[in-house]
Amino acid sequence: VQLVESGGGLVQPGGSLTLSCATSGFTFSSYAMRWYRQAPGKERELVAHMSSAGGSTAYADSVKGRFTISRDNAKNTVYLQMNSLKPEETAVYYCKAWGLLASWGQGTQVTVSS
Protein backbone atom coordinates (compact mmCIF):
# COMPACT_ATOMS: atom_id res chain seq x y z
CA VAL A 1 0.00 0.00 0.00
CA GLN A 2 1.29 3.42 -0.94
CA LEU A 3 -0.15 6.86 -0.28
CA VAL A 4 1.80 9.72 -1.84
CA GLU A 5 0.66 13.23 -0.97
CA SER A 6 1.72 16.22 -3.05
CA GLY A 7 0.76 19.77 -3.86
CA GLY A 8 1.78 21.51 -0.67
CA GLY A 9 3.86 24.64 -0.51
CA LEU A 10 4.03 28.19 0.72
CA VAL A 11 0.91 30.28 0.24
CA GLN A 12 -0.15 33.68 1.52
CA PRO A 13 -3.10 34.01 3.89
CA GLY A 14 -6.29 33.94 1.87
CA GLY A 15 -4.67 31.91 -0.85
CA SER A 16 -5.53 28.51 -2.29
CA LEU A 17 -3.86 25.17 -2.80
CA THR A 18 -4.96 21.83 -4.16
CA LEU A 19 -3.45 18.73 -2.61
CA SER A 20 -3.32 15.34 -4.30
CA CYS A 21 -2.91 11.86 -2.88
CA ALA A 22 -1.95 9.16 -5.35
CA THR A 23 -2.57 5.66 -4.06
CA SER A 24 -1.65 2.13 -5.03
CA GLY A 25 -1.66 -1.37 -3.62
CA PHE A 26 -5.31 -1.60 -2.65
CA THR A 27 -8.75 -1.33 -4.22
CA PHE A 28 -9.12 2.43 -4.01
CA SER A 29 -12.77 2.50 -5.07
CA SER A 30 -13.73 0.27 -2.12
CA TYR A 31 -12.52 2.66 0.57
CA ALA A 32 -13.66 5.93 1.97
CA MET A 33 -10.80 8.41 1.97
CA ARG A 34 -9.83 11.04 4.50
CA TRP A 35 -7.50 14.00 4.77
CA TYR A 36 -5.83 14.78 8.07
CA ARG A 37 -3.39 17.46 9.14
CA GLN A 38 -0.87 17.84 11.91
CA ALA A 39 0.41 21.21 12.98
CA PRO A 40 3.67 21.59 14.91
CA GLY A 41 3.19 20.56 18.52
CA LYS A 42 -0.39 19.47 17.97
CA GLU A 43 -2.21 16.19 17.47
CA ARG A 44 -3.23 14.99 14.06
CA GLU A 45 -6.77 16.06 13.23
CA LEU A 46 -9.35 14.95 10.70
CA VAL A 47 -10.04 17.55 8.05
CA ALA A 48 -12.28 15.90 5.46
CA HIS A 49 -13.90 12.59 4.60
CA MET A 50 -15.36 11.20 1.40
CA SER A 51 -17.22 7.94 0.92
CA SER A 52 -15.93 5.28 -1.45
CA ALA A 53 -18.22 6.27 -4.31
CA GLY A 54 -17.91 9.96 -3.57
CA GLY A 55 -21.54 10.52 -2.73
CA SER A 56 -21.00 11.57 0.87
CA THR A 57 -18.60 14.06 2.40
CA ALA A 58 -17.91 15.47 5.83
CA TYR A 59 -15.66 18.27 7.03
CA ALA A 60 -14.21 19.61 10.23
CA ASP A 61 -16.17 22.67 11.32
CA SER A 62 -13.08 24.82 10.94
CA VAL A 63 -12.83 24.16 7.19
CA LYS A 64 -16.47 23.92 6.12
CA GLY A 65 -17.21 26.11 3.14
CA ARG A 66 -13.51 26.58 2.33
CA PHE A 67 -12.16 23.07 1.69
CA THR A 68 -13.48 20.53 -0.80
CA ILE A 69 -12.54 16.87 -0.92
CA SER A 70 -12.92 14.99 -4.18
CA ARG A 71 -11.72 11.76 -5.72
CA ASP A 72 -11.10 10.15 -9.07
CA ASN A 73 -11.56 6.41 -8.75
CA ALA A 74 -10.20 5.87 -12.25
CA LYS A 75 -6.91 7.47 -11.18
CA ASN A 76 -6.88 6.09 -7.62
CA THR A 77 -6.39 9.64 -6.39
CA VAL A 78 -8.03 11.84 -3.78
CA TYR A 79 -7.80 15.63 -3.74
CA LEU A 80 -8.24 18.44 -1.27
CA GLN A 81 -9.04 21.89 -2.63
CA MET A 82 -8.24 24.48 0.03
CA ASN A 83 -9.39 28.09 -0.26
CA SER A 84 -9.07 31.11 2.01
CA LEU A 85 -6.20 29.55 3.86
CA LYS A 86 -5.27 30.83 7.31
CA PRO A 87 -1.85 30.91 9.03
CA GLU A 88 -3.09 28.52 11.70
CA GLU A 89 -3.65 25.92 8.98
CA THR A 90 0.06 25.54 8.51
CA ALA A 91 0.58 21.81 8.92
CA VAL A 92 1.61 18.58 7.27
CA TYR A 93 -1.38 17.17 5.41
CA TYR A 94 -1.93 13.42 5.07
CA CYS A 95 -4.42 11.22 3.29
CA LYS A 96 -5.69 7.90 4.61
CA ALA A 97 -7.92 5.09 3.43
CA TRP A 98 -10.53 4.71 6.16
CA GLY A 99 -10.46 1.20 7.58
CA LEU A 100 -7.37 0.08 5.71
CA LEU A 101 -4.49 -1.08 7.86
CA ALA A 102 -1.58 0.84 6.40
CA SER A 103 1.18 3.20 7.41
CA TRP A 104 0.81 6.92 6.98
CA GLY A 105 2.40 8.49 3.93
CA GLN A 106 5.04 11.16 4.18
CA GLY A 107 2.50 13.94 3.97
CA THR A 108 2.81 17.27 2.22
CA GLN A 109 3.78 20.48 3.99
CA VAL A 110 1.43 23.43 3.73
CA THR A 111 2.75 26.74 5.04
CA VAL A 112 0.42 29.72 5.19
CA SER A 113 2.42 32.85 5.74
CA SER A 114 2.95 36.32 4.38
Number of C-alpha atoms within 10 A of each C-alpha: 13 15 24 17 24 19 16 18 14 14 18 14 17 14 14 16 18 16 22 23 25 17 21 13 9 13 11 22 18 13 18 21 28 23 23 18 22 19 17 9 6 9 9 15 14 17 24 23 24 23 18 18 15 17 8 10 16 15 19 13 9 10 16 12 11 13 20 20 23 19 22 14 15 8 12 17 20 26 22 22 14 18 17 14 22 16 15 11 18 20 21 19 28 27 30 24 22 17 9 12 9 12 10 14 17 14 21 21 21 23 21 20 16 9
